[in-house]
Amino acid sequence: MCVTPHILDPSGDASVDSLLPKLGRLGHWSNSLTACRGKKPTTWEKRHKSLNSRDELLSDSFPYKEIENGALWEVEGKWVVKGAVDVDIGANPSAEGGEDDEGVDDQSVKVVDIVDTFRLQEQPPFDKKQFVAYIKKFIKLLSTKLEGEKQEQFKKTIEGATKYLLAKIKDLQFFVGESMADDSTLVFAYYKEGAVDPTFLYFAHGLKEIKC
């Protein structure tokens, strides 16, 4: 059974840029991700790409709720088991002395549905200082890509969204899209009190809708 690991920053003093590592630095994590990959969203869905890269991060298969005046989207994820297959080989269990083995269970994989579907890559956690530095860079980058009303709304709501995330910083997991581009939009996940499945948080203005 393959379970998505939580990657920690071994140095504890990484720069903002180093917190978005290339594939080669992930080593065994990138390999384990290959084994845990799931299907792509179906072609009739609305998909949401990162505004800063080509990575698909969400689709309407996963309903979202707007919070923090629409600056953040809250999406419920779920742990699922995939790849379990019972194979009946037609043998008589009693004759073979294997009454408890009526079938063969293929390798099962435990994944979070959103991480698996969009092949999100987990990153080392940020401390408050690193996160604020990332947000400043994110605001500067996104401000050049947004126009008119969207740009004004982004500027008005990003401060509240930042405070909301900073209050949860110790509980957050950090993800980027499959390409792991240096300017990738971050996706966050955490567990609400008593929850067994993670809740994901997206920057609403960091997504671009594409209709397929």
C-alpha positions as a Markdown table, in Angstrom:
| # | Residue | x | y | z |
|---|---|---|---|---|
| 1 | Met | 0.0 | 0.0 | 0.0 |
| 2 | Cys | 1.4 | 3.4 | -1.1 |
| 3 | Val | 0.5 | 6.3 | 1.1 |
| 4 | Thr | 1.3 | 9.9 | 0.1 |
| 5 | Pro | 4.2 | 11.0 | 2.3 |
| 6 | His | 4.6 | 14.3 | 4.1 |
| 7 | Ile | 7.9 | 15.8 | 3.0 |
| 8 | Leu | 9.9 | 17.8 | 5.5 |
| 9 | Asp | 12.6 | 20.4 | 4.9 |
| 10 | Pro | 15.8 | 18.8 | 6.3 |
| 11 | Ser | 17.7 | 22.0 | 6.5 |
| 12 | Gly | 15.0 | 24.0 | 8.3 |
| 13 | Asp | 16.4 | 27.2 | 6.8 |
| 14 | Ala | 15.5 | 27.0 | 3.1 |
| 15 | Ser | 15.0 | 30.1 | 0.9 |
| 16 | Val | 11.7 | 30.7 | -0.8 |
| 17 | Asp | 13.1 | 29.6 | -4.2 |
| 18 | Ser | 14.5 | 26.4 | -2.8 |
| 19 | Leu | 11.1 | 25.5 | -1.4 |
| 20 | Leu | 10.0 | 24.9 | -5.0 |
| 21 | Pro | 12.5 | 22.1 | -5.9 |
| 22 | Lys | 13.1 | 20.5 | -9.2 |
| 23 | Leu | 12.1 | 16.9 | -9.9 |
| 24 | Gly | 15.6 | 15.7 | -9.3 |
| 25 | Arg | 15.7 | 16.9 | -5.7 |
| 26 | Leu | 12.6 | 14.9 | -4.8 |
| 27 | Gly | 14.2 | 11.5 | -5.5 |
| 28 | His | 12.1 | 8.7 | -4.1 |
| 29 | Trp | 9.0 | 11.0 | -3.8 |
| 30 | Ser | 8.8 | 11.5 | -7.5 |
| 31 | Asn | 9.2 | 7.8 | -8.0 |
| 32 | Ser | 6.5 | 6.9 | -5.5 |
| 33 | Leu | 4.2 | 9.5 | -7.1 |
| 34 | Thr | 4.5 | 7.7 | -10.5 |
| 35 | Ala | 3.1 | 4.6 | -8.8 |
| 36 | Cys | 0.3 | 6.6 | -7.2 |
| 37 | Arg | -0.8 | 8.4 | -10.3 |
| 38 | Gly | -4.5 | 8.4 | -11.2 |
| 39 | Lys | -6.7 | 9.2 | -14.1 |
| 40 | Lys | -6.9 | 12.7 | -15.7 |
| 41 | Pro | -10.2 | 14.6 | -15.4 |
| 42 | Thr | -12.8 | 13.6 | -18.0 |
| 43 | Thr | -12.9 | 15.8 | -21.1 |
| 44 | Trp | -16.4 | 17.3 | -20.5 |
| 45 | Glu | -15.4 | 18.9 | -17.2 |
| 46 | Lys | -14.5 | 22.5 | -16.6 |
| 47 | Arg | -10.9 | 22.5 | -15.5 |
| 48 | His | -8.9 | 25.1 | -13.6 |
| 49 | Lys | -5.2 | 25.7 | -14.5 |
| 50 | Ser | -2.6 | 27.6 | -12.6 |
| 51 | Leu | -2.5 | 31.1 | -14.0 |
| 52 | Asn | 1.3 | 31.0 | -13.7 |
| 53 | Ser | 1.8 | 27.6 | -15.4 |
| 54 | Arg | 0.1 | 25.0 | -17.6 |
| 55 | Asp | -0.7 | 22.7 | -14.6 |
| 56 | Glu | -4.3 | 21.6 | -14.1 |
| 57 | Leu | -5.1 | 22.0 | -10.4 |
| 58 | Leu | -8.8 | 21.5 | -10.1 |
| 59 | Ser | -12.0 | 20.6 | -12.0 |
| 60 | Asp | -15.7 | 20.9 | -11.3 |
| 61 | Ser | -15.7 | 17.2 | -10.2 |
| 62 | Phe | -14.5 | 18.7 | -6.9 |
| 63 | Pro | -17.0 | 21.4 | -5.8 |
| 64 | Tyr | -15.6 | 24.4 | -4.0 |
| 65 | Lys | -16.8 | 26.9 | -1.5 |
| 66 | Glu | -15.7 | 30.5 | -1.6 |
| 67 | Ile | -14.2 | 31.9 | 1.7 |
| 68 | Glu | -12.4 | 35.1 | 2.6 |
| 69 | Asn | -14.5 | 37.2 | 0.3 |
| 70 | Gly | -13.8 | 34.9 | -2.6 |
| 71 | Ala | -10.0 | 35.1 | -2.3 |
| 72 | Leu | -9.8 | 31.4 | -1.4 |
| 73 | Trp | -11.6 | 28.3 | -2.6 |
| 74 | Glu | -12.2 | 25.5 | -0.1 |
| 75 | Val | -12.4 | 22.0 | -1.5 |
| 76 | Glu | -12.9 | 18.8 | 0.4 |
| 77 | Gly | -10.5 | 16.0 | -0.5 |
| 78 | Lys | -10.9 | 12.3 | 0.4 |
| 79 | Trp | -8.5 | 9.4 | 1.0 |
| 80 | Val | -9.4 | 6.6 | -1.4 |
| 81 | Val | -8.0 | 3.1 | -2.1 |
| 82 | Lys | -7.4 | 2.3 | -5.8 |
| 83 | Gly | -5.9 | -0.7 | -7.7 |
| 84 | Ala | -7.4 | -3.4 | -5.5 |
| 85 | Val | -8.5 | -6.3 | -7.7 |
| 86 | Asp | -9.8 | -9.7 | -6.6 |
| 87 | Val | -8.7 | -12.4 | -9.1 |
| 88 | Asp | -10.6 | -15.7 | -9.0 |
| 89 | Ile | -8.2 | -18.3 | -10.4 |
| 90 | Gly | -10.9 | -21.0 | -10.3 |
| 91 | Ala | -9.1 | -23.3 | -7.9 |
| 92 | Asn | -11.0 | -25.2 | -5.1 |
| 93 | Pro | -9.9 | -23.5 | -1.9 |
| 94 | Ser | -10.6 | -26.6 | 0.3 |
| 95 | Ala | -8.7 | -28.9 | -2.2 |
| 96 | Glu | -5.7 | -26.6 | -2.3 |
| 97 | Gly | -5.7 | -26.1 | 1.5 |
| 98 | Gly | -6.4 | -22.3 | 1.2 |
| 99 | Glu | -9.9 | -21.7 | 2.4 |
| 100 | Asp | -8.9 | -18.1 | 3.4 |
| 101 | Asp | -7.4 | -17.3 | 0.0 |
| 102 | Glu | -10.4 | -17.3 | -2.3 |
| 103 | Gly | -8.8 | -14.7 | -4.6 |
| 104 | Val | -5.7 | -12.8 | -5.2 |
| 105 | Asp | -5.6 | -9.2 | -4.0 |
| 106 | Asp | -3.6 | -7.0 | -6.4 |
| 107 | Gln | -1.5 | -4.2 | -5.0 |
| 108 | Ser | -3.7 | -1.5 | -3.6 |
| 109 | Val | -2.7 | 2.2 | -3.4 |
| 110 | Lys | -4.0 | 4.7 | -0.8 |
| 111 | Val | -4.1 | 8.2 | -2.2 |
| 112 | Val | -5.9 | 11.5 | -1.7 |
| 113 | Asp | -8.2 | 11.9 | -4.6 |
| 114 | Ile | -7.3 | 15.5 | -5.5 |
| 115 | Val | -3.5 | 14.9 | -5.2 |
| 116 | Asp | -3.8 | 11.8 | -7.3 |
| 117 | Thr | -6.1 | 13.2 | -10.0 |
| 118 | Phe | -4.1 | 16.3 | -10.6 |
| 119 | Arg | -0.7 | 14.8 | -9.8 |
| 120 | Leu | 0.1 | 17.5 | -7.2 |
| 121 | Gln | 3.6 | 17.5 | -5.8 |
| 122 | Glu | 4.1 | 18.1 | -2.1 |
| 123 | Gln | 6.6 | 20.7 | -1.0 |
| 124 | Pro | 8.5 | 21.3 | 2.2 |
| 125 | Pro | 6.5 | 23.4 | 4.7 |
| 126 | Phe | 7.0 | 27.1 | 5.0 |
| 127 | Asp | 7.5 | 29.1 | 8.2 |
| 128 | Lys | 5.8 | 32.5 | 8.5 |
| 129 | Lys | 8.7 | 34.5 | 7.2 |
| 130 | Gln | 9.1 | 32.2 | 4.2 |
| 131 | Phe | 5.4 | 32.3 | 3.5 |
| 132 | Val | 5.2 | 36.1 | 3.6 |
| 133 | Ala | 8.1 | 36.3 | 1.2 |
| 134 | Tyr | 6.3 | 33.9 | -1.1 |
| 135 | Ile | 3.1 | 36.0 | -0.9 |
| 136 | Lys | 4.9 | 39.2 | -1.8 |
| 137 | Lys | 6.4 | 37.5 | -4.9 |
| 138 | Phe | 3.0 | 35.9 | -5.7 |
| 139 | Ile | 1.2 | 39.3 | -5.5 |
| 140 | Lys | 3.8 | 40.9 | -7.8 |
| 141 | Leu | 3.6 | 38.1 | -10.4 |
| 142 | Leu | -0.2 | 37.8 | -10.4 |
| 143 | Ser | -0.8 | 41.6 | -10.5 |
| 144 | Thr | 0.8 | 41.6 | -14.0 |
| 145 | Lys | -1.6 | 38.9 | -15.2 |
| 146 | Leu | -4.9 | 40.2 | -13.8 |
| 147 | Glu | -6.8 | 43.1 | -15.3 |
| 148 | Gly | -9.6 | 45.4 | -14.3 |
| 149 | Glu | -12.1 | 44.2 | -11.8 |
| 150 | Lys | -10.2 | 40.9 | -11.1 |
| 151 | Gln | -7.0 | 42.8 | -10.3 |
| 152 | Glu | -8.8 | 45.2 | -7.9 |
| 153 | Gln | -10.6 | 42.3 | -6.2 |
| 154 | Phe | -7.3 | 40.4 | -5.8 |
| 155 | Lys | -5.6 | 43.4 | -4.2 |
| 156 | Lys | -8.5 | 44.0 | -1.8 |
| 157 | Thr | -8.8 | 40.4 | -0.7 |
| 158 | Ile | -5.3 | 38.9 | -0.7 |
| 159 | Glu | -4.4 | 40.4 | 2.7 |
| 160 | Gly | -7.3 | 38.7 | 4.4 |
| 161 | Ala | -6.5 | 35.4 | 2.7 |
| 162 | Thr | -2.9 | 35.7 | 3.8 |
| 163 | Lys | -3.8 | 36.2 | 7.4 |
| 164 | Tyr | -6.2 | 33.3 | 7.2 |
| 165 | Leu | -3.4 | 31.0 | 5.9 |
| 166 | Leu | -0.8 | 32.3 | 8.3 |
| 167 | Ala | -3.1 | 31.4 | 11.2 |
| 168 | Lys | -3.0 | 27.8 | 10.0 |
| 169 | Ile | 0.6 | 27.8 | 8.8 |
| 170 | Lys | 1.8 | 25.0 | 11.2 |
| 171 | Asp | -1.1 | 22.7 | 10.0 |
| 172 | Leu | -0.7 | 23.3 | 6.3 |
| 173 | Gln | 0.7 | 21.0 | 3.7 |
| 174 | Phe | 2.0 | 22.7 | 0.5 |
| 175 | Phe | 1.6 | 21.5 | -3.0 |
| 176 | Val | 2.3 | 22.7 | -6.6 |
| 177 | Gly | 1.3 | 21.3 | -10.0 |
| 178 | Glu | 2.9 | 18.5 | -11.8 |
| 179 | Ser | 5.5 | 20.6 | -13.7 |
| 180 | Met | 6.8 | 22.0 | -10.5 |
| 181 | Ala | 7.5 | 25.3 | -12.2 |
| 182 | Asp | 9.4 | 27.9 | -10.1 |
| 183 | Asp | 6.4 | 30.3 | -10.3 |
| 184 | Ser | 3.8 | 27.7 | -9.6 |
| 185 | Thr | 0.6 | 28.7 | -7.7 |
| 186 | Leu | 0.6 | 26.9 | -4.3 |
| 187 | Val | -2.2 | 24.7 | -3.2 |
| 188 | Phe | -2.7 | 24.1 | 0.5 |
| 189 | Ala | -4.2 | 21.2 | 2.5 |
| 190 | Tyr | -5.0 | 20.7 | 6.2 |
| 191 | Tyr | -7.2 | 18.6 | 8.4 |
| 192 | Lys | -10.1 | 20.2 | 10.2 |
| 193 | Glu | -10.5 | 19.2 | 13.8 |
| 194 | Gly | -11.6 | 15.6 | 14.0 |
| 195 | Ala | -11.5 | 15.1 | 10.2 |
| 196 | Val | -10.0 | 12.0 | 8.6 |
| 197 | Asp | -9.9 | 13.6 | 5.1 |
| 198 | Pro | -8.0 | 16.7 | 4.1 |
| 199 | Thr | -9.4 | 20.1 | 3.1 |
| 200 | Phe | -7.7 | 21.9 | 0.3 |
| 201 | Leu | -7.4 | 25.7 | -0.2 |
| 202 | Tyr | -6.8 | 27.4 | -3.5 |
| 203 | Phe | -6.0 | 31.0 | -4.4 |
| 204 | Ala | -9.1 | 31.8 | -6.5 |
| 205 | His | -7.3 | 34.5 | -8.6 |
| 206 | Gly | -4.4 | 32.1 | -9.2 |
| 207 | Leu | -6.6 | 29.9 | -11.3 |
| 208 | Lys | -7.8 | 30.1 | -14.9 |
| 209 | Glu | -10.9 | 28.3 | -16.1 |
| 210 | Ile | -10.7 | 26.3 | -19.3 |
| 211 | Lys | -13.8 | 24.6 | -20.8 |
| 212 | Cys | -13.3 | 21.3 | -22.5 |
